[in-house]
Amino acid sequence: MSDRLFGPLADVSGDAGYDDHPPRMGFFTDTSICIGCKACEVACKEWNELPADSVGFTGTSYDNTTELGADTWRHVAFVEKPVTTVDLGLPGIGPPEDREGVAWLMSSDVCKHCTHAACLDVCPTGALFRTEFGTVVVQDDICNGCGYCIPACPYGVIDQRKGDGRAFKCTMCYDRLKVGEEPACAKACPTDSIQFGPLDELRDRAGRRVDELHAKGVDVAQLYGADPNDGVGGDGAFFLLLDEPEVYGLPPDPVVTTRDLGSMWRHVGAAAGALVGLVAASYLGRRR
């Protein structure tokens, strides 16, 4: 049952005007089996012809790309933290003496393809659109570089390319989806940490995986972005985490940044109407 966890997701493709459309597609990223190989990053860059990042150590982490950006649409985060007694029960984390007292949590981050996508609300040119697969795509040939979508994203995913100005982010390999191929990152992942498919099926699979980890004593395992009752209506790319979202650099309670836009415009309209009324009353009063 697709609603075994949180209830059914909205029909975003239907709401976008697609009368006959395929099932909503998405990513389920199981961070408990991510090995940090960055094959997904490389495959994403290769397929989408993205510029290379600088090669070298950051001085604070083994993660050389550090974050999502206009040229990095998949980012494998190396979350390094002191080992605790709780951490010792997690998959892939050994005794402190084996890892010099540091636990590594790996997580391949990506655009969330939100159910309620604020970036769509603020784009003035239509460069951002909802596809028939329920994903959110930026058309770089229509983007005018206004940058409105960047602060609108509650996850800080969208970025402008330096020297270009246009916005870029993950398209979930829309060109591949249209011909029945899975996204390059999922195809390249050697451990199936990145799983692609119909979103309802992925949510069922994720629920079973959480139950499996809990049965093994990994009580910290939790899903992030799968709940349609969260502040963005659930995500098209969701995650199984082995710690709190903040540890992975994810907002604990993301919200649609444009959620109050309608009421704001209503208040603006009411204020404008009141102002016009005052001006008219003042004008008539002077004429008398």
C-alpha positions as CSV (number, residue, x, y, z in Angstrom):
1,M,0.0,0.0,0.0
2,S,1.4,3.3,-1.0
3,D,-0.1,5.1,2.0
4,R,1.2,2.6,4.6
5,L,3.4,5.4,6.1
6,F,2.0,8.8,5.6
7,G,-1.0,8.8,3.3
8,P,-1.2,9.4,-0.5
9,L,0.8,12.0,-2.3
10,A,-0.8,14.7,-4.4
11,D,-1.2,14.2,-8.2
12,V,1.2,17.0,-9.1
13,S,1.3,16.1,-12.9
14,G,-2.5,16.2,-13.1
15,D,-2.6,19.5,-11.3
16,A,0.0,20.8,-13.8
17,G,-2.4,20.0,-16.7
18,Y,-1.3,16.5,-17.8
19,D,-4.6,14.6,-18.3
20,D,-2.9,11.4,-19.2
21,H,0.5,11.0,-17.6
22,P,2.8,8.3,-16.2
23,P,3.1,7.6,-12.5
24,R,5.1,10.2,-10.5
25,M,8.7,9.2,-10.5
26,G,11.3,9.9,-7.9
27,F,14.4,9.0,-5.9
28,F,14.8,7.0,-2.7
29,T,18.3,7.4,-1.3
30,D,19.2,4.9,1.4
31,T,22.1,6.5,3.1
32,S,22.7,3.4,5.2
33,I,24.3,1.7,2.2
34,C,26.1,4.7,0.6
35,I,29.8,4.0,0.5
36,G,30.8,7.6,-0.6
37,C,32.3,6.5,-3.9
38,K,30.9,9.6,-5.7
39,A,30.0,7.5,-8.8
40,C,26.7,9.3,-8.9
41,E,28.4,12.7,-8.9
42,V,30.6,11.6,-11.8
43,A,27.8,10.0,-13.8
44,C,25.6,13.2,-13.3
45,K,28.4,15.5,-14.5
46,E,29.3,13.2,-17.5
47,W,25.7,12.8,-18.7
48,N,24.7,16.4,-18.2
49,E,28.0,17.8,-19.4
50,L,28.6,19.8,-16.2
51,P,31.8,21.6,-15.5
52,A,34.3,19.9,-13.3
53,D,34.8,21.0,-9.7
54,S,38.3,21.8,-8.4
55,V,40.2,18.8,-7.3
56,G,41.8,18.8,-3.9
57,F,41.2,18.7,-0.2
58,T,39.1,21.3,1.5
59,G,41.2,21.2,4.6
60,T,38.2,20.2,6.7
61,S,36.8,17.1,5.0
62,Y,37.5,14.4,2.5
63,D,34.5,15.8,0.5
64,N,36.0,17.9,-2.2
65,T,32.7,19.2,-3.8
66,T,31.3,20.3,-0.4
67,E,27.7,21.2,-1.6
68,L,25.1,21.2,-4.3
69,G,25.5,24.0,-6.9
70,A,25.0,25.1,-10.4
71,D,27.7,22.7,-11.6
72,T,27.1,19.9,-9.0
73,W,23.5,18.5,-9.2
74,R,24.4,15.4,-7.1
75,H,26.6,15.8,-4.0
76,V,27.8,13.0,-1.8
77,A,28.2,14.5,1.6
78,F,30.8,13.1,4.0
79,V,29.3,13.8,7.4
80,E,32.1,13.4,9.9
81,K,31.3,13.3,13.6
82,P,32.8,11.9,16.8
83,V,31.8,8.3,17.4
84,T,29.3,7.7,20.2
85,T,28.0,4.5,21.8
86,V,24.8,5.0,19.7
87,D,26.9,5.2,16.5
88,L,28.6,1.9,17.1
89,G,25.4,0.0,16.2
90,L,25.0,1.7,12.8
91,P,25.9,0.0,9.5
92,G,29.4,0.7,8.3
93,I,30.6,2.3,11.6
94,G,33.2,0.2,13.5
95,P,34.8,0.7,16.9
96,P,36.5,4.0,17.6
97,E,39.9,2.6,17.3
98,D,39.2,1.5,13.8
99,R,38.2,5.0,12.7
100,E,40.2,7.1,15.0
101,G,37.0,8.1,16.9
102,V,35.3,9.5,13.8
103,A,32.0,8.2,12.4
104,W,31.3,8.8,8.7
105,L,27.7,9.1,7.5
106,M,27.5,9.2,3.7
107,S,24.6,10.8,1.9
108,S,24.0,11.6,-1.8
109,D,22.0,14.8,-1.8
110,V,20.0,16.1,-4.7
111,C,17.1,18.4,-5.6
112,K,14.0,17.2,-3.8
113,H,11.5,17.9,-6.6
114,C,9.0,19.1,-4.0
115,T,5.2,18.4,-4.2
116,H,4.7,22.1,-3.5
117,A,7.6,23.7,-5.2
118,A,8.1,27.4,-4.3
119,C,10.6,27.8,-7.2
120,L,7.7,27.2,-9.6
121,D,5.7,29.9,-7.9
122,V,8.2,32.7,-8.2
123,C,9.7,32.0,-11.7
124,P,8.5,35.0,-13.9
125,T,9.5,33.5,-17.3
126,G,8.2,29.9,-17.1
127,A,11.7,28.6,-17.2
128,L,10.8,26.2,-14.3
129,F,8.1,23.7,-15.1
130,R,6.5,20.5,-13.8
131,T,7.0,17.6,-16.1
132,E,4.6,14.7,-16.8
133,F,6.7,12.6,-14.4
134,G,6.0,15.0,-11.5
135,T,9.6,16.3,-11.5
136,V,10.7,20.0,-11.6
137,V,13.0,21.1,-14.4
138,V,14.8,24.4,-15.3
139,Q,14.9,25.3,-19.0
140,D,18.2,27.1,-19.2
141,D,17.3,28.6,-22.6
142,I,14.4,30.4,-21.0
143,C,15.9,31.4,-17.7
144,N,16.7,35.1,-17.5
145,G,18.9,34.9,-14.5
146,C,16.6,36.8,-12.2
147,G,17.5,34.5,-9.3
148,Y,14.1,34.6,-7.6
149,C,14.1,30.8,-7.4
150,I,17.3,30.6,-5.3
151,P,15.9,32.1,-2.0
152,A,12.6,30.5,-2.7
153,C,14.0,26.9,-2.4
154,P,13.7,25.8,1.2
155,Y,16.6,23.4,0.7
156,G,19.1,25.8,-0.8
157,V,19.4,23.5,-3.9
158,I,19.2,25.9,-6.8
159,D,22.2,28.0,-7.8
160,Q,23.4,30.5,-10.4
161,R,26.4,29.6,-12.6
162,K,29.2,32.1,-12.2
163,G,29.8,34.2,-15.3
164,D,26.5,33.0,-16.7
165,G,23.8,34.1,-14.2
166,R,21.3,31.4,-15.1
167,A,19.9,29.0,-12.6
168,F,20.7,25.3,-12.7
169,K,19.7,22.2,-10.7
170,C,19.0,18.4,-11.1
171,T,16.5,17.6,-13.8
172,M,16.2,13.9,-12.7
173,C,17.6,13.3,-16.2
174,Y,14.4,14.4,-17.9
175,D,15.8,13.6,-21.3
176,R,16.5,10.0,-20.1
177,L,13.1,9.6,-18.6
178,K,11.4,10.5,-21.8
179,V,13.0,7.5,-23.5
180,G,12.4,5.1,-20.7
181,E,15.9,5.2,-19.1
182,E,16.7,5.7,-15.4
183,P,18.7,8.8,-14.3
184,A,22.4,8.5,-14.7
185,C,23.2,8.7,-11.0
186,A,20.9,5.8,-10.1
187,K,22.3,3.7,-12.9
188,A,25.8,4.3,-11.7
189,C,25.3,3.6,-8.0
190,P,27.1,0.4,-7.2
191,T,25.2,-0.3,-3.9
192,D,21.7,0.7,-5.0
193,S,21.8,3.5,-2.4
194,I,20.1,5.6,-5.0
195,Q,16.9,3.9,-6.1
196,F,14.7,5.3,-8.9
197,G,11.1,4.4,-9.8
198,P,7.4,5.2,-9.2
199,L,7.3,7.2,-6.0
200,D,4.5,5.1,-4.4
201,E,6.6,2.0,-4.9
202,L,9.7,3.6,-3.5
203,R,7.8,4.8,-0.4
204,D,6.6,1.2,0.3
205,R,10.2,-0.1,-0.2
206,A,11.6,2.6,2.1
207,G,9.1,1.7,4.8
208,R,10.1,-1.9,4.7
209,R,13.8,-0.9,4.9
210,V,13.2,1.2,8.0
211,D,11.3,-1.7,9.6
212,E,14.2,-4.0,8.8
213,L,16.8,-1.6,10.3
214,H,14.7,-1.1,13.4
215,A,14.4,-4.9,13.8
216,K,18.2,-5.0,13.8
217,G,18.4,-2.4,16.6
218,V,19.2,0.6,14.4
219,D,16.5,2.7,16.1
220,V,17.9,6.0,14.7
221,A,16.9,5.1,11.1
222,Q,14.2,7.4,9.8
223,L,12.7,8.7,6.6
224,Y,13.1,12.3,5.5
225,G,10.9,13.9,2.8
226,A,8.4,11.1,2.5
227,D,5.5,12.6,4.4
228,P,2.9,14.5,2.3
229,N,1.9,16.3,5.5
230,D,5.2,18.0,5.9
231,G,5.8,21.7,5.0
232,V,6.4,21.0,1.3
233,G,3.8,18.3,0.7
234,G,6.4,15.5,0.6
235,D,9.4,15.3,-1.8
236,G,10.0,13.5,-5.1
237,A,13.4,12.7,-3.7
238,F,13.4,11.4,-0.2
239,F,16.0,9.8,2.1
240,L,16.6,7.2,4.8
241,L,18.8,8.9,7.4
242,L,20.8,7.5,10.3
243,D,20.8,10.6,12.3
244,E,18.8,13.8,12.6
245,P,18.3,15.9,9.4
246,E,20.4,18.7,10.8
247,V,23.5,16.4,11.0
248,Y,23.2,16.0,7.2
249,G,22.7,19.8,6.6
250,L,19.0,19.3,5.9
251,P,16.3,21.6,7.4
252,P,14.3,19.7,10.1
253,D,11.0,21.3,9.2
254,P,11.1,22.6,5.6
255,V,8.2,24.8,4.5
256,V,7.0,26.2,1.2
257,T,8.5,29.7,1.2
258,T,5.6,31.0,-0.8
259,R,2.9,29.5,1.4
260,D,1.7,33.0,2.6
261,L,1.9,34.6,-0.9
262,G,-1.8,34.4,-1.5
263,S,-2.8,36.0,1.8
264,M,0.0,38.6,1.3
265,W,-1.5,39.7,-2.1
266,R,-5.0,39.8,-0.5
267,H,-3.7,42.1,2.2
268,V,-1.9,44.2,-0.4
269,G,-5.2,44.4,-2.4
270,A,-7.2,45.4,0.7
271,A,-4.6,48.0,1.6
272,A,-4.6,49.4,-1.9
273,G,-8.4,49.5,-1.9
274,A,-8.4,51.4,1.4
275,L,-5.8,53.8,0.1
276,V,-7.9,54.5,-3.0
277,G,-10.9,55.1,-0.9
278,L,-9.1,57.5,1.4
279,V,-7.7,59.5,-1.6
280,A,-11.2,59.6,-3.2
281,A,-12.8,60.8,0.1
282,S,-10.1,63.5,0.5
283,Y,-10.6,64.7,-3.1
284,L,-14.4,64.9,-2.7
285,G,-14.0,66.6,0.6
286,R,-11.8,69.3,-0.9
287,R,-14.2,69.8,-3.8
288,R,-17.0,70.5,-1.4
